Amino acid sequence: MDINTLRIVATVLSFIVFIGIAVWVWRNRKSSDFKEAANLPFKED
């Protein structure tokens, strides 16, 4: 296994992780949690 094969494997794994995170974020089940988290900086104490 040479360095180019390792680079290919790392790139493919990174892409799969990216797609997994994107799917997790775009699911409707978590949208209310993300909307609430997005408004946290604007809430007064």
Buried (B, 14 or more C-beta within 10 A) or exposed (E): EEEEEEEEEEEEEEEEEEEEEEEEEEEEEEEEEEEEEEEEEEEEE
